[in-house]
Amino acid sequence: MTTTQERTAEQNLPYDVFSKACPSRGTLEHVTGRWGALTLGALHEGSFRFNELRRRVDGVSEKMLSQTLHALERDGLVHREAQPTNPPRVDYELTPLGREVAERLLALIHYVEGRMDDVLAARGRYDEERAPR
C-alpha cells in the first residue's frame, strides 16, 4: 500500500517515454505512427472534411483514418467540429498543440525527403552486399 507522500512523489516525476507505464508513450505512438504522422502533416495545410483528408492521406482506409483521428482528438492534437447541417458536415483541424507537433514532424519529414537519394543508395549497397552469389 502506498502512502499519500509516495503517491505525490510519483505524480511529480517527469514523464519518461522509455517507461512502459508512461502515458507519453501512447501519444508518441499516435503521433509517429504512419497514419498519425501523415494525418498531422496533412492537417497542417488547413481544415479538412473526412473524405478530403482521406484523399490527401493516400492509402489510408476509412477505418484507420477514423481511429487515427479519434486518438489524435483524444490527445488534444486535433479538433473535430460537427456542423448541424443535413447531411452532417464534420471538419477536422489542428489544435495549437497539434500545430506545434505537426511542425516538428514536418521538419523531420522534409529532412527525410531531402535525404532520400542517400537512403536509396544505402539500401542498394545493403542489398548488394547481402545478395546471394
TORTIRO-374841 format. One record per residue (C-alpha): residue number from 0; x, y, z; residue in three letters. Coordinates in nm, 4 decimals. Example, Ala and Ser with C-alpha at 12.3 -4.5 7.8 and 13.67 -1.06 7.14 Angstrom:
BEGIN
REC    k        px        py        pz    r
REC    0    1.2300   -0.4500    0.7800  ALA
REC    1    1.3670   -0.1060    0.7140  SER
//
This chain:
BEGIN
REC    k        px        py        pz    r
REC    0    0.0000    0.0000    0.0000  MET
REC    1    0.1336    0.3416   -0.0957  THR
REC    2    0.1222    0.6428    0.1288  THR
REC    3   -0.0032    0.9837    0.0256  THR
REC    4    0.3571    1.1069    0.0257  GLN
REC    5    0.4635    0.8239   -0.2114  GLU
REC    6    0.1725    0.8943   -0.4489  ARG
REC    7    0.2565    1.2654   -0.4517  THR
REC    8    0.6224    1.1879   -0.5273  ALA
REC    9    0.5172    0.9577   -0.8164  GLU
REC   10    0.2924    1.2272   -0.9630  GLN
REC   11    0.5767    1.4812   -0.9622  ASN
REC   12    0.8125    1.2587   -1.1601  LEU
REC   13    0.8865    1.3770   -1.5136  PRO
REC   14    0.7360    1.1788   -1.7971  TYR
REC   15    0.9648    0.9101   -1.9387  ASP
REC   16    0.8640    0.7668   -2.2758  VAL
REC   17    1.1060    0.4772   -2.2202  PHE
REC   18    0.8984    0.3562   -1.9261  SER
REC   19    0.6181    0.1269   -2.0422  LYS
REC   20    0.3743    0.2778   -1.7921  ALA
REC   21    0.4330    0.6364   -1.9049  CYS
REC   22    0.1305    0.7912   -2.0810  PRO
REC   23    0.3608    0.9817   -2.3162  SER
REC   24    0.4423    0.6534   -2.4897  ARG
REC   25    0.0876    0.6202   -2.6226  GLY
REC   26    0.0858    0.9758   -2.7521  THR
REC   27    0.4239    0.9229   -2.9178  LEU
REC   28    0.2812    0.6149   -3.0919  GLU
REC   29   -0.0218    0.8131   -3.2111  HIS
REC   30    0.1976    1.0942   -3.3435  VAL
REC   31    0.4765    0.8904   -3.5042  THR
REC   32    0.2737    0.6029   -3.6423  GLY
REC   33    0.2382    0.6074   -4.0185  ARG
REC   34   -0.1182    0.7355   -4.0270  TRP
REC   35   -0.0811    0.9732   -3.7329  GLY
REC   36    0.2219    1.1476   -3.8797  ALA
REC   37    0.0643    1.1744   -4.2242  LEU
REC   38   -0.2668    1.2965   -4.0828  THR
REC   39   -0.0981    1.5641   -3.8710  LEU
REC   40    0.1138    1.6677   -4.1677  GLY
REC   41   -0.1913    1.6972   -4.3913  ALA
REC   42   -0.3903    1.8924   -4.1320  LEU
REC   43   -0.1040    2.1395   -4.1060  HIS
REC   44   -0.2195    2.2550   -4.4523  GLU
REC   45   -0.5599    2.3543   -4.3102  GLY
REC   46   -0.9022    2.2252   -4.2168  SER
REC   47   -1.0310    1.9132   -4.3952  PHE
REC   48   -1.3537    1.7211   -4.4134  ARG
REC   49   -1.3137    1.3478   -4.3535  PHE
REC   50   -1.3184    1.2395   -4.7198  ASN
REC   51   -1.0917    1.5276   -4.8249  GLU
REC   52   -0.8443    1.4185   -4.5605  LEU
REC   53   -0.8726    1.0569   -4.6705  ARG
REC   54   -0.7866    1.1570   -5.0266  ARG
REC   55   -0.4940    1.3707   -4.9058  ARG
REC   56   -0.3502    1.0861   -4.6936  VAL
REC   57   -0.3290    0.8478   -4.9873  ASP
REC   58   -0.3656    0.4814   -4.8936  GLY
REC   59   -0.5323    0.5182   -4.5533  VAL
REC   60   -0.8525    0.3196   -4.5082  SER
REC   61   -1.1667    0.4810   -4.3747  GLU
REC   62   -1.1399    0.2702   -4.0586  LYS
REC   63   -0.7744    0.3607   -3.9950  MET
REC   64   -0.8317    0.7304   -4.0556  LEU
REC   65   -1.1269    0.7279   -3.8193  SER
REC   66   -0.9246    0.5514   -3.5474  GLN
REC   67   -0.6306    0.7870   -3.6026  THR
REC   68   -0.8471    1.0982   -3.5795  LEU
REC   69   -1.0127    0.9708   -3.2600  HIS
REC   70   -0.6733    0.9065   -3.0980  ALA
REC   71   -0.5345    1.2444   -3.2044  LEU
REC   72   -0.8500    1.4210   -3.0872  GLU
REC   73   -0.8303    1.2442   -2.7500  ARG
REC   74   -0.4664    1.3533   -2.7157  ASP
REC   75   -0.5701    1.7148   -2.7788  GLY
REC   76   -0.3939    1.7441   -3.1139  LEU
REC   77   -0.6963    1.7530   -3.3454  VAL
REC   78   -1.0240    1.9411   -3.3115  HIS
REC   79   -1.3375    1.7877   -3.4614  ARG
REC   80   -1.6205    2.0232   -3.5421  GLU
REC   81   -1.9584    1.8861   -3.6438  ALA
REC   82   -2.1844    2.1299   -3.8266  GLN
REC   83   -2.5583    2.0859   -3.7639  PRO
REC   84   -2.6454    2.0545   -4.1310  THR
REC   85   -2.8208    1.7913   -4.3358  ASN
REC   86   -2.6230    1.5903   -4.4299  PRO
REC   87   -2.3924    1.6474   -4.1308  PRO
REC   88   -2.0625    1.8200   -4.2058  ARG
REC   89   -1.7591    1.7393   -3.9931  VAL
REC   90   -1.4360    1.9335   -4.0212  ASP
REC   91   -1.1004    1.8447   -3.8674  TYR
REC   92   -0.8228    2.0880   -3.7840  GLU
REC   93   -0.5170    2.1041   -3.5644  LEU
REC   94   -0.5308    2.2485   -3.2155  THR
REC   95   -0.2470    2.4823   -3.1137  PRO
REC   96   -0.0723    2.1832   -2.9543  LEU
REC   97   -0.1329    1.9778   -3.2691  GLY
REC   98    0.0152    2.2562   -3.4819  ARG
REC   99    0.3339    2.2529   -3.2718  GLU
REC  100    0.3636    1.8761   -3.3025  VAL
REC  101    0.2920    1.8853   -3.6775  ALA
REC  102    0.5611    2.1483   -3.7344  GLU
REC  103    0.8202    1.9279   -3.5652  ARG
REC  104    0.7028    1.6261   -3.7641  LEU
REC  105    0.7139    1.8187   -4.0897  LEU
REC  106    1.0731    1.9205   -4.0194  ALA
REC  107    1.1592    1.5506   -3.9903  LEU
REC  108    0.9509    1.4602   -4.2962  ILE
REC  109    1.1220    1.7271   -4.5071  HIS
REC  110    1.4626    1.6171   -4.3827  TYR
REC  111    1.3940    1.2540   -4.4769  VAL
REC  112    1.2570    1.3549   -4.8170  GLU
REC  113    1.5671    1.5660   -4.8770  GLY
REC  114    1.7984    1.2753   -4.7938  ARG
REC  115    1.6190    1.0036   -4.9916  MET
REC  116    1.8969    0.9800   -5.2508  ASP
REC  117    2.1355    0.8860   -4.9679  ASP
REC  118    1.8838    0.6423   -4.8204  VAL
REC  119    1.8224    0.4741   -5.1554  LEU
REC  120    2.1963    0.4456   -5.2172  ALA
REC  121    2.2443    0.2898   -4.8727  ALA
REC  122    1.9630    0.0430   -4.9423  ARG
REC  123    2.1254   -0.0503   -5.2737  GLY
REC  124    2.4631   -0.1121   -5.1058  ARG
REC  125    2.2972   -0.3124   -4.8293  TYR
REC  126    2.1027   -0.5295   -5.0726  ASP
REC  127    2.4055   -0.5790   -5.2972  GLU
REC  128    2.6226   -0.6930   -5.0049  GLU
REC  129    2.3600   -0.9462   -4.8980  ARG
REC  130    2.2575   -1.0720   -5.2414  ALA
REC  131    2.3093   -1.4446   -5.2955  PRO
REC  132    2.6162   -1.5063   -5.5085  ARG
//
